[in-house]
Amino acid sequence: MTNIKLLAVEKSDKHNSYTFPKVQEFFEVVRDLLKELEFEHYEWNGFGRPRECQYDEPLSDEDEDIKKYTDEMFTYEKEDDYIEIIFGKDKVFLIIHTQKNQQRKISKIINKHLTKN
């Protein structure tokens, strides 16, 4: 399991916001989150994978270099969950808009990936 440092967290009744350092391991954390929240296979499996693949080609198992992602935003939506991922120069922001009853599940998923320092 990949571990990553959490830089900041903000919570409200309708959303959680997590700030992470911009490190390669971030892709695996988000794929795990999308998978456990039951997003479509192509959504979680494709996150962070090379984008130049043709639609019917299998995705590479290797991630793209996260440094290529700057000033980019990705969104995922399913039922009551809306996820925004924003790549800055040195940080990545994961903003999850959801109902309060789903927030504990999301926190547990994120927590399993955090470094314990």
C-alpha positions in Angstrom: 0.0 0.0 0.0 1.2 3.4 -0.9 1.7 6.0 1.8 1.6 9.7 1.3 1.9 12.8 3.6 -1.2 14.9 4.3 -0.5 18.6 4.3 -3.9 20.0 5.3 -7.5 19.0 5.7 -10.7 21.1 5.8 -14.1 19.8 6.5 -17.7 21.2 6.3 -21.1 19.7 6.2 -21.0 19.1 2.5 -17.3 18.7 1.5 -13.9 17.6 2.6 -10.7 19.1 1.2 -7.3 17.4 1.4 -4.0 18.9 0.4 -1.1 16.6 -0.5 2.4 17.1 -1.8 2.7 16.6 -5.5 4.3 13.1 -5.5 3.9 10.2 -7.8 2.2 8.1 -5.2 -0.8 10.4 -5.3 -2.2 8.6 -8.4 -2.5 5.3 -6.5 -4.3 7.0 -3.6 -6.9 8.6 -5.9 -7.4 5.3 -7.9 -8.0 3.5 -4.6 -10.5 6.2 -3.5 -12.4 6.1 -6.8 -12.5 2.3 -6.8 -13.8 2.0 -3.2 -16.4 4.7 -3.9 -17.5 2.4 -6.8 -16.8 4.7 -9.7 -16.6 3.1 -13.1 -13.5 0.9 -13.8 -12.3 3.2 -16.7 -12.5 6.2 -14.3 -10.4 4.9 -11.5 -8.1 2.7 -13.6 -7.3 5.4 -16.1 -6.4 8.1 -13.6 -2.8 9.1 -14.0 -2.2 6.8 -16.9 -0.8 8.0 -20.2 -3.4 10.0 -22.1 -2.2 9.4 -25.7 -3.7 5.9 -25.8 -6.4 5.2 -28.4 -9.8 4.5 -27.0 -9.7 0.8 -27.6 -6.1 0.3 -26.6 -5.4 -1.2 -23.2 -4.0 1.3 -20.7 -0.4 1.2 -19.6 0.2 -0.1 -16.1 2.8 2.7 -15.6 1.8 6.1 -14.4 2.6 9.3 -16.2 5.1 11.6 -14.5 3.0 13.7 -12.1 5.2 16.7 -13.0 3.3 16.9 -16.3 0.2 17.8 -14.4 0.3 21.4 -13.5 -2.7 23.8 -13.4 -5.0 21.0 -14.4 -8.3 19.9 -12.9 -10.1 16.6 -13.1 -13.7 16.0 -11.9 -15.6 12.8 -11.2 -19.3 12.6 -10.4 -21.5 9.8 -9.3 -24.9 10.1 -7.5 -24.2 12.2 -4.4 -20.4 12.3 -4.8 -18.6 14.9 -6.7 -14.8 14.9 -6.7 -12.4 17.6 -7.9 -8.6 17.0 -8.2 -6.6 20.1 -8.8 -2.9 19.9 -9.6 -0.8 22.9 -8.7 3.0 23.4 -9.0 3.9 21.7 -5.8 0.7 20.5 -4.2 -2.4 18.5 -5.2 -5.9 19.4 -3.9 -8.5 16.7 -3.5 -12.0 18.2 -2.9 -14.8 15.8 -2.2 -18.4 17.1 -2.2 -20.7 14.6 -0.5 -23.3 14.0 2.1 -22.1 14.0 5.7 -22.9 10.2 6.1 -20.3 9.4 3.3 -17.5 11.6 4.8 -16.5 9.0 7.4 -16.0 6.3 4.7 -13.9 8.7 2.6 -11.8 9.6 5.6 -11.1 6.0 6.3 -10.0 5.4 2.7 -7.7 8.4 2.7 -6.4 7.5 6.2 -5.0 4.1 5.1 -2.7 5.8 2.7 -1.3 8.4 5.1 2.3 8.3 6.4 2.2 7.8 10.2 4.9 10.3 11.4 
